[in-house]
Amino acid sequence: MRILFVTSTRVGDAILSTGLLAELLRRHPGARVTVACGPAAASLFRAVPGLERLIALDKMVLSLHWLRLWSLTGWRLWDVLVDLRNAPLTHAVPAKRTYRLGRDDGETHRVVRLSAVLGNAPGLAPTVWCADADRAEAARLIPDGAPVLALGPTANWIAKTLPADRFAELARRLTGPDGPLPGGRVALFGADHERPSVQGLIESLPADRRIDLVGRLDLTGVAACLRRCALYVGNDSGLMHLAAAAGVPTLGLFGPTPEHLYAPWGPRADLVRPDRPWHALFPETFDHRRTGSLMGPLDVDRVEAAARALWARCRRDAA
C-alpha cells in the first residue's frame, strides 16, 4: 500500500492537514507514504510512520513545481492519492483512489473542511510525529524543573502580533507568585528570521528563567519541546497550531483574522480576541507587509483571564 499525500506550502495549513494523514495511516496500517509540501512545512513530516519519501516543492515560475511533482510521482500507480492543493497536474498521476479538497465556503473551520475529504469523517484532530532524537534534544533544552510557559510572539505578518511588551507583562503575571505557574520558566519559540522582532522581549525576561529557542529547531523539534511545556500562549500562527497538535494547553490570540476558520483545534485549546470583529480592525490603508500590529484592542488583562481559565479547565479535566 502506497499513499501520496500532497499538502500545503504554509506551515499552519500543513499542520491542520496532519489529522487527515493520521486517519489514512490508521485505515491502512503499514502503508508507505510519500508527502509533498512546501519547504517551510517539510520538517513536520520527517518522522511520519512509514515515510518513504519527502518532497519539498519550491515554488517555480509558471507553476513548474507541479511538473516537477508529476515527474517524481507520475510513473507509479498509487493506492491512495490525496491532493489538498487541487493541482491540475495531479490528475495525470495514476491512482486507484483519489481524494481532493472541496470548495471553500468561507464559513467552515479548516480542520472540518479537510476532514470532509474522507467523506463522513469527523473533525480529525491534527497530530505531530516526533523521533526519539527530537525527544532527547527537547529533554536537554528543557530539563525537568519548574513548569514552563511557552510563548509564540511572532506571526507571518505583523498585524497579527500582540505587542512584545504585553507578552512580557503576561509572562510576569502567569509565572508570578499569584499566577498559575509560580516561579515558572518561559520558553520563546519562533523562526530565526523573526528574532529581530522579538529580541527586546527575549532580553526583558529574567535570564535564569528564560529558555530562548527562537530559530534553534525544526518543526518536530519544536513540537517535542512544546510537549514539555505546561501552557502555550501565542499569536494566530502555524506555531499556535503546532502547540495544539502537540497537546499542550494552547491559547491562541486573535485579532484581524477569522477565528471561526483557524481557531486552535482540540479539547485543550481556546482563543481570546477583542470585542470587535476581525474585519473591523483593518484600516483603510492596510498593507500586510507594512501595517503594524492591529492587536491593540486586546489588552493583557483579557489575555491573562483567558489563560487562567484555560489552565483551570485543563486541570479539572485531568483530575
C-alpha positions as CSV (number, residue, x, y, z in Angstrom):
1,M,0.0,0.0,0.0
2,R,1.4,3.3,-1.1
3,I,0.0,6.8,-0.3
4,L,0.8,10.1,-2.0
5,F,-0.1,13.0,0.3
6,V,0.0,16.4,-1.3
7,T,-0.4,19.2,1.3
8,S,0.1,22.8,1.9
9,T,3.0,25.2,1.4
10,R,2.0,27.2,4.5
11,V,3.0,25.7,7.8
12,G,-0.3,26.3,9.6
13,D,-2.4,24.6,6.9
14,A,0.1,21.7,6.7
15,I,-0.3,21.1,10.4
16,L,-4.0,21.2,10.2
17,S,-3.9,18.5,7.5
18,T,-2.0,16.0,9.7
19,G,-5.2,14.6,11.2
20,L,-6.2,13.5,7.7
21,L,-2.9,11.8,7.2
22,A,-3.1,10.1,10.6
23,E,-6.5,8.8,9.7
24,L,-5.2,7.3,6.4
25,L,-2.4,5.6,8.4
26,R,-5.0,4.2,10.8
27,R,-7.0,2.8,8.0
28,H,-4.0,1.4,6.1
29,P,-1.5,0.1,8.7
30,G,1.9,-0.5,7.3
31,A,1.4,1.8,4.3
32,R,4.4,3.5,2.8
33,V,3.9,7.3,2.5
34,T,5.2,10.0,0.2
35,V,4.5,13.5,1.3
36,A,4.8,16.6,-1.0
37,C,4.6,20.0,0.6
38,G,6.3,23.4,0.7
39,P,9.9,23.7,2.1
40,A,8.8,25.5,5.2
41,A,6.5,22.7,6.3
42,A,8.7,19.8,5.2
43,S,10.3,19.0,8.6
44,L,6.8,18.5,10.0
45,F,6.6,15.2,8.2
46,R,10.1,13.7,8.6
47,A,9.0,11.4,11.4
48,V,5.8,10.2,9.8
49,P,5.4,6.4,10.3
50,G,6.2,4.6,7.0
51,L,7.6,7.6,5.4
52,E,9.2,6.6,2.1
53,R,9.9,10.0,0.6
54,L,9.5,13.6,1.5
55,I,9.3,16.0,-1.5
56,A,9.8,19.7,-0.7
57,L,8.3,21.7,-3.5
58,D,10.0,25.0,-4.1
59,K,7.7,27.4,-5.9
60,M,8.8,27.8,-9.5
61,V,7.8,30.2,-12.3
62,L,4.9,29.2,-14.5
63,S,3.9,26.7,-11.8
64,L,6.7,24.3,-12.9
65,H,6.9,22.9,-9.4
66,W,3.8,20.9,-10.3
67,L,5.5,19.5,-13.4
68,R,8.4,18.5,-11.1
69,L,6.0,16.7,-8.8
70,W,4.5,14.8,-11.7
71,S,7.9,13.8,-12.9
72,L,8.7,12.4,-9.5
73,T,5.4,10.6,-8.9
74,G,3.6,10.1,-12.2
75,W,5.4,6.9,-13.1
76,R,3.9,4.9,-10.3
77,L,0.3,3.6,-9.7
78,W,-0.6,4.9,-6.2
79,D,-3.1,3.1,-4.0
80,V,-4.3,6.4,-2.5
81,L,-3.6,9.9,-3.7
82,V,-4.7,12.9,-1.6
83,D,-4.3,16.3,-3.2
84,L,-5.1,19.1,-0.8
85,R,-3.9,21.7,-3.3
86,N,-6.2,20.6,-6.2
87,A,-3.3,20.9,-8.6
88,P,-4.3,20.2,-12.2
89,L,-1.3,18.0,-13.0
90,T,-2.1,15.5,-10.2
91,H,-5.0,14.4,-12.4
92,A,-2.2,12.8,-14.6
93,V,-0.8,10.9,-11.6
94,P,-2.3,7.3,-11.7
95,A,-4.1,6.3,-8.5
96,K,-6.6,3.6,-7.5
97,R,-8.4,6.1,-5.3
98,T,-8.1,9.9,-5.3
99,Y,-9.2,12.4,-2.7
100,R,-9.3,16.2,-3.3
101,L,-10.2,19.2,-1.2
102,G,-13.7,20.5,-1.7
103,R,-14.7,24.1,-2.3
104,D,-14.2,26.7,0.4
105,D,-17.4,28.1,1.7
106,G,-15.7,30.7,3.9
107,E,-17.6,29.5,6.9
108,T,-16.2,26.1,7.8
109,H,-13.2,25.6,10.1
110,R,-10.2,24.3,8.1
111,V,-10.0,21.1,10.1
112,V,-13.6,20.2,9.4
113,R,-13.1,21.1,5.7
114,L,-10.0,18.9,5.5
115,S,-11.7,16.0,7.3
116,A,-14.6,16.1,4.8
117,V,-12.1,14.9,2.1
118,L,-12.6,11.4,3.5
119,G,-16.4,11.7,3.3
120,N,-18.1,11.5,6.6
121,A,-15.0,11.6,8.8
122,P,-15.5,13.7,11.9
123,G,-13.2,16.6,12.7
124,L,-9.8,14.9,12.5
125,A,-7.6,16.4,15.2
126,P,-4.1,17.5,13.9
127,T,-1.2,15.5,15.3
128,V,2.6,15.6,15.1
129,W,5.1,12.8,14.9
130,C,8.5,13.1,16.7
131,A,11.5,10.9,16.6
132,D,13.5,9.7,19.6
133,A,16.2,12.2,18.8
134,D,13.7,15.0,19.0
135,R,12.5,13.9,22.4
136,A,16.1,13.6,23.7
137,E,17.0,17.0,22.4
138,A,13.9,18.5,24.0
139,A,14.8,17.0,27.3
140,R,18.3,18.6,27.0
141,L,16.9,22.1,26.1
142,I,14.0,22.0,28.6
143,P,15.2,19.8,31.5
144,D,12.9,18.8,34.3
145,G,12.3,21.5,36.8
146,A,9.9,24.4,37.3
147,P,6.9,24.5,34.9
148,V,7.4,26.2,31.6
149,L,5.2,28.8,30.0
150,A,5.7,28.7,26.2
151,L,5.2,31.9,24.2
152,G,4.8,32.3,20.4
153,P,5.2,36.1,19.9
154,T,5.6,36.1,16.1
155,A,3.4,35.5,13.1
156,N,3.7,35.6,9.3
157,W,2.5,39.3,9.2
158,I,3.0,41.8,12.0
159,A,-0.7,42.9,12.1
160,K,-1.5,39.6,13.9
161,T,1.1,40.1,16.6
162,L,0.4,41.2,20.1
163,P,2.9,43.9,21.1
164,A,6.0,42.4,22.7
165,D,5.7,44.4,25.9
166,R,2.3,42.8,26.5
167,F,3.9,39.3,26.2
168,A,6.5,40.4,28.7
169,E,3.8,41.6,31.2
170,L,1.7,38.4,30.6
171,A,4.7,36.2,31.3
172,R,5.4,38.2,34.5
173,R,1.8,37.7,35.7
174,L,1.4,34.0,34.8
175,T,4.7,33.0,36.4
176,G,4.5,35.3,39.3
177,P,3.7,34.3,42.9
178,D,-0.1,34.6,42.3
179,G,0.0,33.1,38.8
180,P,-0.9,29.6,37.6
181,L,2.8,28.8,37.1
182,P,4.5,30.4,40.0
183,G,8.3,30.5,39.6
184,G,7.9,29.1,36.1
185,R,10.4,29.3,33.3
186,V,9.5,31.0,30.0
187,A,10.3,29.4,26.6
188,L,10.2,31.5,23.5
189,F,9.6,30.0,20.0
190,G,9.9,31.4,16.6
191,A,11.8,31.2,13.3
192,D,15.4,32.5,13.0
193,H,14.4,35.4,10.7
194,E,11.9,36.6,13.3
195,R,14.5,37.1,16.0
196,P,15.0,40.8,15.5
197,S,11.3,41.5,16.1
198,V,11.4,39.7,19.5
199,Q,14.9,40.4,20.7
200,G,13.6,43.0,23.1
201,L,11.1,40.6,24.6
202,I,13.8,37.9,25.0
203,E,16.1,40.3,26.8
204,S,13.3,41.5,29.1
205,L,12.8,38.1,30.6
206,P,14.9,37.1,33.6
207,A,18.0,35.2,32.3
208,D,17.7,32.4,34.9
209,R,14.2,31.6,33.9
210,R,14.5,32.2,30.1
211,I,14.7,29.4,27.5
212,D,15.4,31.0,24.2
213,L,14.5,28.6,21.4
214,V,13.9,31.1,18.6
215,G,15.4,29.7,15.4
216,R,17.1,26.7,17.1
217,L,14.8,23.9,16.0
218,D,12.8,22.5,13.1
219,L,9.1,21.8,13.4
220,T,9.3,18.3,15.0
221,G,11.9,19.6,17.4
222,V,9.7,22.4,18.4
223,A,6.8,20.0,18.9
224,A,8.9,17.8,21.2
225,C,9.8,20.9,23.2
226,L,6.2,22.1,23.4
227,R,5.2,18.8,24.9
228,R,7.5,19.6,27.9
229,C,5.7,22.9,28.5
230,A,2.7,23.4,30.8
231,L,0.9,26.2,28.8
232,Y,1.3,27.9,25.5
233,V,0.1,31.4,24.6
234,G,0.8,32.8,21.1
235,N,-0.5,34.7,18.1
236,D,-2.6,33.1,15.4
237,S,0.2,31.3,13.5
238,G,1.5,27.9,12.4
239,L,3.2,27.7,15.8
240,M,-0.1,28.0,17.6
241,H,-1.5,25.1,15.6
242,L,1.6,23.1,16.3
243,A,1.2,23.7,20.0
244,A,-2.4,22.5,19.9
245,A,-1.4,19.4,17.9
246,A,1.3,18.6,20.4
247,G,-1.3,18.5,23.1
248,V,-0.1,21.4,25.3
249,P,-2.9,23.7,26.6
250,T,-2.9,26.3,23.9
251,L,-4.4,29.8,24.0
252,G,-4.5,31.5,20.6
253,L,-4.5,35.3,20.3
254,F,-6.8,36.5,17.5
255,G,-7.4,40.0,16.1
256,P,-7.5,40.7,12.4
257,T,-8.0,37.0,11.4
258,P,-11.2,34.9,11.4
259,E,-11.2,32.6,14.4
260,H,-14.1,30.6,13.0
261,L,-11.8,29.3,10.3
262,Y,-8.5,29.0,12.1
263,A,-9.1,28.6,15.9
264,P,-6.6,26.2,17.5
265,W,-8.2,22.8,17.4
266,G,-8.6,20.4,20.3
267,P,-10.1,19.9,23.8
268,R,-7.1,21.6,25.4
269,A,-7.2,24.7,23.2
270,D,-9.0,28.0,23.3
271,L,-8.8,31.5,21.9
272,V,-9.2,35.1,23.0
273,R,-9.9,38.2,20.9
274,P,-11.1,41.8,21.3
275,D,-14.8,42.5,21.4
276,R,-14.6,44.0,17.9
277,P,-15.0,41.5,14.9
278,W,-11.8,40.7,13.0
279,H,-12.8,42.6,9.8
280,A,-13.4,45.8,11.8
281,L,-9.8,46.0,12.9
282,F,-8.4,46.8,9.4
283,P,-7.5,50.4,8.5
284,E,-8.5,51.6,5.0
285,T,-4.8,51.7,4.0
286,F,-3.9,48.2,5.2
287,D,-0.8,46.6,3.8
288,H,0.2,43.2,5.3
289,R,3.9,44.0,4.7
290,R,3.9,47.4,6.3
291,T,1.0,47.8,8.6
292,G,1.9,47.5,12.3
293,S,0.1,45.4,14.9
294,L,-3.7,45.5,14.8
295,M,-3.9,43.8,18.2
296,G,-4.1,47.0,20.2
297,P,-7.7,46.3,21.5
298,L,-6.6,43.0,23.1
299,D,-5.2,44.0,26.5
300,V,-3.2,42.0,28.9
301,D,-6.0,41.7,31.4
302,R,-8.2,39.9,28.9
303,V,-5.4,37.5,27.8
304,E,-4.4,36.7,31.4
305,A,-8.1,35.9,32.3
306,A,-8.4,33.6,29.3
307,A,-5.1,31.9,30.1
308,R,-6.1,31.3,33.7
309,A,-9.5,29.9,32.6
310,L,-7.9,27.5,30.1
311,W,-5.3,26.4,32.7
312,A,-8.1,25.8,35.3
313,R,-10.2,23.9,32.8
314,C,-7.4,21.6,31.7
315,R,-6.5,20.9,35.4
316,R,-10.1,20.0,36.1
317,D,-10.3,17.7,33.0
318,A,-7.0,16.0,34.1
319,A,-8.2,15.4,37.6
